[in-house]
Amino acid sequence: MKLSNSSFPQKLYYSSGLYFSGIFLALILIASCKAPEKKEAPEETHLVAGTPVTITGISTAPLAEYIDLNATATFLQKNYIKANINGYIEAVNIQPGKYVNAGQELFVLKTKEAKSLNNSVTKLDPGFKFSGINKITASTSGFITQLSHQIGDYVQEGEQLAQISNENSFVFLLNLPFEIRQYLGANKTVDLLLSDGTKLKGTVSGAMPNVDPSSQTQSIEIRVAGIKNIPENLIAKVRLLKSNKTKAISLPKSALLTNDVQTEFWVMQLTDSTTAVKVTVKKGIETNGMVEILEPAFKETDKFLLTGNYGLSDTAKVVVEK
């Protein structure tokens, strides 16, 4: 049987097409079954080993706690210069604010009779010594704080002419709350600081026998020796010693932590080079940025967090900065 020459190329073309189609499908299947490429893992970020902190140690030094209060300069005694006759003021030898000595002449008064007669009686009888002049002197030394009359004024007997603040009665009155009166016994001498920076030494000399009903403060007298020209009503700061210790174990104030109501206090103690733990403490004197630690008893080699300690947990990882 003869084969047709015309059908052979068609079969050959058909067979070739099937062959290449199969190869193409096989390639697609191989590509779809290929394992997915592994994605490169992201670079690990640098992890901080702990909280950056600085450290400090305990110190043993004298500590003192003070109470600062106000004291007002005042004269306890006021001398009132009064007219001893009815008459006119002929001379005034003082000025407000000036200092006068005991026995110094202040006023010259002339009786109204002598003023009205104008020494007529003396002209009629020269042997009759009558001038009607009366001199008033200071009974104590001090400052003229009030001057009520001038030359030519008519005054009556007993009328106030001037006021002298008795120099010997000058004190600073300390307004001391009665609940801290027990500290007064250890403060027989105190320091006073004026607003211009002047420092004075004062001596507690007494106390007023009454308490202010509203503020419940007692006035304590503080005398300052050898000081003049301090104006009345000047306010000074008085420092009272509350407690004093010659050898107090203390830490900087920033190393001490507390709760919101300040009923519990603690420090973060370094146990090794990277770990800090919470240690509850009992504090004592607090002054000049230092706090006394009463309990527990720490060693001189112990280290504590100074900065970076706020908000750390009981046991925290830290990095000590140089």
Secondary structure, DSSP 8 states (H G I E B T S, - for coil): ----TTHHHHHHHHHHHHHHHHHHHHHHHHHHTS---------------SEEEEEEE-EEEEEEEEEEEEEEEEES-EEEEE-SSSEEEEEE---TT-EE-TT-EEEEEEEHHHHHHTTHHHHH-TTS----EEEEE-SS-EEEEEE---TT-EE-TT-EEEEEEEGGGEEEEEEEEGGGGGGGGG-SEEEEE-TTS-EEEEEEEEEEEEE-TTT-EEEEEEE-TT-----TT-EEEEEEEEEEEEEEEEEEGGG-EE-TTS--EEEEEESSSSEEEEEEEEEEEEETTEEEEEES---TT-EEEEES-TT--SEEEEEE--
